[in-house]
Amino acid sequence: MNSIEFASPYFLYGLIIIPLFVAWYIFRGRKHQAYVKFTDTSFFNGMTRSWRIYARHLLFALDMCALALLIIALARPQSSSTNRKINVEGIDIVLTMDISSSMLAQDLKPDRLEAAKNVGADFVKGRPGDRMGLVVFASETFTQVPLTTDHTMLLNMMKDMKCGMLEDGTAIGDGLASSVNRLKDSEAISKVVILLTDGDNNAGSVDPSTAAEMAKIFGIRVYTIGVGTRGTAPYPAQTPFGGIQMIQIPVTINEPLLQQIADETGGKYYRATSTEKLRQIYDEIDQLERSKIEINEFTRKHEEFLPFVLWGLALLLLGFILKSTIFKTLTD
């Protein structure tokens, strides 16, 4: 129930006459005092005033209350009840991440993999209503987390993700095919893969173009992200003596391939040359793939004048009964 509203609020201006009646009543009471002359008033000493002297004003108060209630009833007070139905279109998202050894390059800070994990974690935290999954790939692929609403578990698994979990290589086609397999039976309105890699397809058994066609058939949009600066990037290589030496390695992102996958599936290709740029990319995807909320609101009005009428009539009746009994006056 919402607050009371009035269908004919202009009738409420009639309440102005009540203070006018009160003023008239007070004025009349003072002007029409009854006086009786006595030579000696000692007879009245010790007599107490009857309660009727004070209660006689009750009749006027009842009339004024009844009048106020009837005026309010004329203004047609109404209450309203509202029913609201919210429909949320769910989105299923699979994060598909490259964990090949080249992801240890430090052109993104602290390195490509850690930057991808940190920014990806923030993306997950910002979408509590969506089901999400995690697929990792190097020369082979592995479903780290199937589609789930348990984002805490997903974040923990993402935190533990590291290079060396799988044999080294870059099987983009296999990684995308595994992600499509996780989403193909989904009944969500929108199905999305965010594929992040820093190289070219050089391993696996599924051609990336074939995997993109599969995604298109199942209505899955693929957003592809190429991670790495242009030219060369610093990489922590292990020396023969067990130490770490920073060397420059070439950045070999196959941008035409990633662009083709995105175009084929209705997604978009991005190039992340810094951690900040990667964060901006995830923010843009976050806005593009927002859940749609549809609100259907129904409001029903309820007339509430009847209680005011009944109470007003009841007060008038009470006043009439009191005037005819307790406060009855005798006239010539």
BELNORFEN-V812115 format. One record per residue. N is the residue number from 0. PHI is phi in whole degrees, -180 to 180 (* if undefined). Layout:
# BELNORFEN-V812115
n phi
N PHI
N PHI
This chain:
# BELNORFEN-V812115
n phi
0 *
1 -99
2 -68
3 -71
4 -123
5 -118
6 -76
7 -129
8 -66
9 -65
10 -66
11 -65
12 -62
13 -64
14 -64
15 -63
16 -71
17 -66
18 -62
19 -68
20 -64
21 -63
22 -62
23 -63
24 -64
25 -65
26 -63
27 -64
28 -63
29 -74
30 -78
31 -107
32 -69
33 -87
34 -126
35 -130
36 -90
37 -129
38 -76
39 -142
40 -100
41 -64
42 -61
43 -86
44 -63
45 88
46 -80
47 -98
48 -73
49 -69
50 -64
51 -65
52 -62
53 -84
54 -79
55 -62
56 -73
57 -63
58 -61
59 -66
60 -63
61 -64
62 -62
63 -67
64 -64
65 -64
66 -62
67 -63
68 -65
69 -70
70 -65
71 -62
72 -63
73 -64
74 -75
75 56
76 -65
77 -136
78 -106
79 -138
80 -117
81 -121
82 -108
83 -124
84 -119
85 -113
86 -109
87 -111
88 -85
89 -75
90 -126
91 -104
92 -129
93 -114
94 -87
95 -113
96 -119
97 -77
98 -122
99 -69
100 -62
101 -66
102 -71
103 -85
104 -58
105 -108
106 -74
107 -104
108 -105
109 -75
110 -156
111 -59
112 -67
113 -64
114 -64
115 -64
116 -67
117 -65
118 -69
119 -62
120 -64
121 -64
122 -62
123 -63
124 -63
125 -83
126 -132
127 -67
128 -92
129 -101
130 -83
131 -136
132 -137
133 -136
134 -119
135 -116
136 -150
137 -136
138 -82
139 -134
140 -127
141 -152
142 -83
143 -71
144 -143
145 -71
146 -55
147 -156
148 -98
149 -82
150 -70
151 -63
152 -64
153 -61
154 -66
155 -66
156 -68
157 -66
158 -63
159 -83
160 -67
161 -154
162 -68
163 98
164 -67
165 -126
166 -60
167 -68
168 148
169 -138
170 -103
171 -63
172 -62
173 -65
174 -62
175 -68
176 -62
177 -63
178 -66
179 -62
180 -62
181 -73
182 -105
183 -62
184 -95
185 -69
186 -100
187 -66
188 -64
189 -127
190 -124
191 -135
192 -119
193 -111
194 -101
195 -119
196 -149
197 -122
198 -146
199 -119
200 -69
201 -136
202 -155
203 91
204 -111
205 -110
206 -70
207 -56
208 -66
209 -66
210 -63
211 -66
212 -64
213 -61
214 -61
215 -64
216 -59
217 -92
218 69
219 -105
220 -86
221 -119
222 -98
223 -106
224 -129
225 -94
226 -105
227 143
228 -73
229 -100
230 99
231 -126
232 -141
233 -70
234 -135
235 -82
236 -93
237 -85
238 -86
239 -60
240 -95
241 91
242 -89
243 -116
244 -128
245 -79
246 -126
247 -98
248 -117
249 -71
250 -92
251 -121
252 -79
253 -87
254 -65
255 -58
256 -65
257 -64
258 -65
259 -63
260 -61
261 -65
262 -64
263 -63
264 -105
265 83
266 -96
267 -155
268 -102
269 -129
270 -118
271 -105
272 -97
273 -156
274 -62
275 -64
276 -65
277 -62
278 -64
279 -64
280 -64
281 -64
282 -64
283 -68
284 -63
285 -59
286 -74
287 -67
288 -112
289 -83
290 -63
291 -90
292 -116
293 -114
294 -112
295 -107
296 -118
297 -122
298 -117
299 -119
300 -89
301 -127
302 -70
303 -122
304 -76
305 -57
306 -60
307 -67
308 -64
309 -63
310 -66
311 -63
312 -65
313 -64
314 -68
315 -63
316 -65
317 -62
318 -62
319 -63
320 -64
321 -65
322 -66
323 -88
324 -125
325 -63
326 -105
327 -66
328 -112
329 -100
330 -122
331 -66
